[in-house]
Amino acid sequence: MKIDDTLKDLGLEEKEVDIYLALLELGEAAVLAIAQKSGIKRPTAYVILGLLEEKGFVSRVKKGKKTLFTPQHPQKLVTEAELHLKELQGVMPQLEALFHKEEGKPRVMIYEGKDKLDRALDEMFVTKGEVMFMGTLKLSQEAFPRTFQKTLYATFSPQFQIRELVNESEESKAYAKQVEGPYRKVRFMPKELLPFEVDITLFGNRTLITSVKKEFFTISIESDEINHAFRTIFNVMWEVGKE
């Protein structure tokens, strides 16, 4: 994953990323030097530095009449992210109690645009149970770069397993050798049996159908009945898939 994308996931805008990375290289600097390094106009750089200070990415120090800015050490960002995660976990029971679900009625969400597709799969990593995926590997990796990267670092267990049905190709076979383990399995489908150019991902009671070639969008359906139907189809295809 690119540094820029990771920082954007932490809530930074594009110009904020440019300023922060420039300051990391400079170490400590005045606004003018930061603006020149980042290629952003000085007035804009000053405003962005103020925003980064509020978010905890930079701090300012006075040296005589000069105001200098210093970046937070990257490791501190990890520590703060872990702290925020613990705080969020602490209030999760209250948040889940507030989450409104209409009984018996499917909940449908649509994610449009390639930059939003990964968001549709975020909950996959906090949902217990088996994940099922089928699609064309190359197109899927292009559509969900962050998700595929996260699966490389995910901890799989009896409570979190994944089965993947992908197109049969040399690239797919190399991918299977890289990722397979006790709780992560890959099988291959001949092209004639996997003709569609969409991804289907199943986890919890979610069914995600994603267009991955021309129009990038994901339809997320939260429904026990629909999810069960797709899992049945997946299991039939799994039986005829090649190991």
C-alpha positions as CSV (number, residue, x, y, z in Angstrom):
1,M,0.0,0.0,0.0
2,K,1.3,3.5,-0.8
3,I,2.2,5.9,2.0
4,D,-0.2,8.5,0.6
5,D,-3.2,6.1,0.7
6,T,-2.4,5.0,4.2
7,L,-2.3,8.6,5.5
8,K,-5.5,9.3,3.7
9,D,-7.1,6.3,5.5
10,L,-6.1,8.1,8.7
11,G,-8.2,11.1,7.7
12,L,-5.8,13.3,5.8
13,E,-6.6,15.2,2.7
14,E,-4.3,15.1,-0.3
15,K,-2.6,18.5,0.5
16,E,-2.3,17.6,4.1
17,V,-0.4,14.4,3.1
18,D,1.9,16.5,0.9
19,I,2.7,18.9,3.8
20,Y,3.2,16.2,6.4
21,L,5.6,14.1,4.1
22,A,7.5,17.3,3.3
23,L,7.9,18.1,7.0
24,L,9.0,14.6,7.8
25,E,11.9,15.1,5.4
26,L,12.7,18.6,6.6
27,G,12.5,17.6,10.3
28,E,11.8,21.2,11.6
29,A,11.1,24.1,9.3
30,A,9.4,27.4,8.8
31,V,6.3,27.7,6.7
32,L,8.2,29.1,3.7
33,A,10.5,26.0,3.5
34,I,7.6,23.6,4.0
35,A,5.7,25.4,1.2
36,Q,8.6,25.2,-1.2
37,K,9.3,21.5,-0.4
38,S,5.7,20.5,-0.8
39,G,4.9,22.7,-3.9
40,I,2.0,24.3,-2.1
41,K,1.6,28.1,-1.8
42,R,2.7,29.6,1.5
43,P,-0.8,30.9,2.6
44,T,-2.4,27.5,1.9
45,A,0.5,25.7,3.6
46,Y,0.0,27.8,6.8
47,V,-3.7,26.9,6.9
48,I,-3.0,23.2,6.3
49,L,-0.3,23.2,9.0
50,G,-2.9,24.5,11.4
51,L,-5.2,21.6,10.5
52,L,-2.5,19.1,10.9
53,E,-1.7,20.5,14.3
54,E,-5.3,20.0,15.3
55,K,-5.2,16.4,14.1
56,G,-2.0,15.7,16.1
57,F,0.4,15.3,13.1
58,V,2.5,18.3,13.7
59,S,3.4,20.7,16.5
60,R,4.8,24.3,16.4
61,V,7.6,25.8,18.4
62,K,8.7,29.4,18.9
63,K,12.4,30.1,18.4
64,G,13.0,33.8,18.9
65,K,10.7,35.6,16.5
66,K,10.4,32.5,14.2
67,T,7.6,30.0,14.3
68,L,8.8,26.5,13.3
69,F,6.9,23.3,12.8
70,T,8.0,19.8,13.6
71,P,6.3,16.5,12.6
72,Q,5.1,13.9,15.0
73,H,7.2,10.8,14.9
74,P,5.4,8.2,12.7
75,Q,5.4,5.7,15.6
76,K,3.3,8.1,17.7
77,L,0.6,7.9,15.0
78,V,0.5,4.1,15.5
79,T,0.2,4.6,19.3
80,E,-2.6,7.2,18.9
81,A,-4.4,5.0,16.4
82,E,-4.3,2.1,18.9
83,L,-5.6,4.3,21.7
84,H,-8.5,5.5,19.5
85,L,-9.3,1.8,18.7
86,K,-9.4,0.9,22.4
87,E,-11.7,3.9,23.1
88,L,-13.9,2.8,20.2
89,Q,-14.1,-0.8,21.4
90,G,-15.1,0.5,24.8
91,V,-18.2,2.2,23.5
92,M,-19.0,-0.5,20.9
93,P,-21.8,-2.1,23.0
94,Q,-23.6,1.3,23.2
95,L,-23.1,1.9,19.4
96,E,-24.4,-1.5,18.5
97,A,-27.4,-0.9,20.7
98,L,-28.2,2.3,18.8
99,F,-27.7,0.7,15.4
100,H,-31.2,0.4,13.9
101,K,-32.2,-2.7,12.0
102,E,-35.6,-3.3,10.6
103,E,-36.5,-7.0,11.1
104,G,-37.1,-9.0,8.0
105,K,-36.2,-6.1,5.6
106,P,-32.9,-6.3,3.6
107,R,-30.6,-3.4,4.1
108,V,-29.0,-2.2,0.8
109,M,-26.1,0.2,0.4
110,I,-24.4,1.2,-2.8
111,Y,-20.7,2.3,-3.1
112,E,-19.8,4.1,-6.3
113,G,-16.4,5.0,-7.6
114,K,-13.2,2.9,-7.5
115,D,-11.9,4.9,-4.5
116,K,-14.8,3.8,-2.3
117,L,-14.9,0.1,-3.1
118,D,-12.6,-1.0,-0.3
119,R,-14.9,0.7,2.2
120,A,-17.6,-1.8,1.3
121,L,-15.3,-4.7,2.6
122,D,-14.1,-3.0,5.8
123,E,-16.5,-4.9,8.0
124,M,-15.2,-8.2,6.7
125,F,-12.3,-7.9,9.1
126,V,-14.4,-7.5,12.2
127,T,-17.1,-10.1,11.4
128,K,-16.6,-13.6,12.8
129,G,-17.2,-16.6,10.6
130,E,-16.3,-17.7,7.1
131,V,-15.7,-15.3,4.2
132,M,-16.5,-16.6,0.7
133,F,-15.2,-14.8,-2.4
134,M,-15.5,-15.6,-6.1
135,G,-14.3,-13.5,-9.1
136,T,-11.5,-12.8,-11.6
137,L,-8.3,-12.3,-9.6
138,K,-6.6,-9.6,-11.6
139,L,-9.7,-7.5,-11.8
140,S,-10.5,-8.0,-8.1
141,Q,-7.0,-6.9,-7.1
142,E,-7.3,-3.8,-9.1
143,A,-10.7,-3.0,-7.7
144,F,-9.8,-3.8,-4.0
145,P,-6.1,-3.0,-3.6
146,R,-6.3,-2.1,0.1
147,T,-8.5,-5.1,1.0
148,F,-6.1,-7.6,-0.7
149,Q,-3.2,-6.0,1.1
150,K,-5.0,-6.2,4.5
151,T,-5.7,-9.9,4.0
152,L,-2.0,-10.6,3.9
153,Y,-1.7,-9.3,7.4
154,A,-5.0,-10.6,8.8
155,T,-4.9,-13.4,11.4
156,F,-7.0,-16.3,10.2
157,S,-8.4,-18.8,12.7
158,P,-11.4,-21.2,13.1
159,Q,-13.4,-18.0,13.9
160,F,-12.2,-16.2,10.7
161,Q,-11.7,-18.3,7.6
162,I,-11.8,-17.5,3.9
163,R,-12.4,-19.6,0.8
164,E,-11.7,-18.0,-2.6
165,L,-12.9,-19.2,-6.0
166,V,-10.8,-17.5,-8.7
167,N,-10.2,-17.9,-12.4
168,E,-7.7,-20.5,-13.5
169,S,-4.5,-18.9,-14.6
170,E,-0.8,-19.0,-13.9
171,E,-1.2,-15.7,-12.0
172,S,-3.9,-17.2,-9.8
173,K,-1.8,-20.3,-9.1
174,A,1.1,-18.2,-7.9
175,Y,-1.4,-16.2,-5.8
176,A,-2.7,-19.4,-4.2
177,K,0.8,-20.5,-3.2
178,Q,1.4,-17.2,-1.6
179,V,-1.7,-16.9,0.6
180,E,-3.0,-20.4,1.3
181,G,-2.9,-21.8,4.8
182,P,-4.9,-23.9,7.3
183,Y,-7.8,-21.3,7.3
184,R,-7.4,-19.8,3.9
185,K,-8.2,-21.9,0.8
186,V,-8.2,-21.2,-2.9
187,R,-9.7,-23.2,-5.8
188,F,-9.8,-22.5,-9.5
189,M,-12.7,-22.3,-11.9
190,P,-12.3,-22.8,-15.6
191,K,-13.1,-19.6,-17.5
192,E,-16.3,-21.0,-19.0
193,L,-17.7,-21.6,-15.5
194,L,-16.6,-18.2,-14.2
195,P,-17.7,-15.9,-17.0
196,F,-18.9,-12.9,-15.2
197,E,-16.9,-9.7,-14.7
198,V,-18.2,-9.1,-11.2
199,D,-17.0,-10.1,-7.7
200,I,-19.2,-11.7,-5.2
201,T,-18.1,-11.6,-1.5
202,L,-20.0,-13.2,1.4
203,F,-19.4,-12.5,5.1
204,G,-21.8,-12.5,8.0
205,N,-25.2,-11.9,6.5
206,R,-23.7,-9.6,3.9
207,T,-23.7,-10.2,0.1
208,L,-21.5,-7.9,-1.9
209,I,-21.8,-7.8,-5.6
210,T,-19.2,-5.6,-7.3
211,S,-18.7,-4.5,-10.9
212,V,-15.0,-4.5,-11.4
213,K,-14.3,-3.8,-15.1
214,K,-15.9,-0.6,-16.5
215,E,-18.3,0.8,-13.9
216,F,-16.9,0.5,-10.5
217,F,-19.6,0.1,-7.9
218,T,-20.6,-2.3,-5.1
219,I,-24.1,-3.3,-4.0
220,S,-24.1,-4.5,-0.4
221,I,-27.1,-6.4,0.8
222,E,-27.6,-7.3,4.4
223,S,-30.1,-10.2,4.4
224,D,-29.9,-13.7,5.9
225,E,-32.0,-15.2,3.1
226,I,-30.1,-13.7,0.2
227,N,-26.8,-14.5,1.9
228,H,-27.8,-18.1,2.5
229,A,-28.8,-18.5,-1.2
230,F,-25.5,-17.2,-2.5
231,R,-23.6,-19.4,0.0
232,T,-25.4,-22.4,-1.4
233,I,-24.4,-21.4,-4.9
234,F,-20.8,-20.9,-3.8
235,N,-20.6,-24.3,-2.2
236,V,-21.9,-26.0,-5.3
237,M,-19.2,-24.2,-7.4
238,W,-16.6,-25.0,-4.7
239,E,-17.2,-28.7,-5.2
240,V,-16.3,-28.5,-8.9
241,G,-13.4,-26.2,-8.5
242,K,-9.9,-27.4,-8.9
243,E,-7.4,-27.4,-6.1
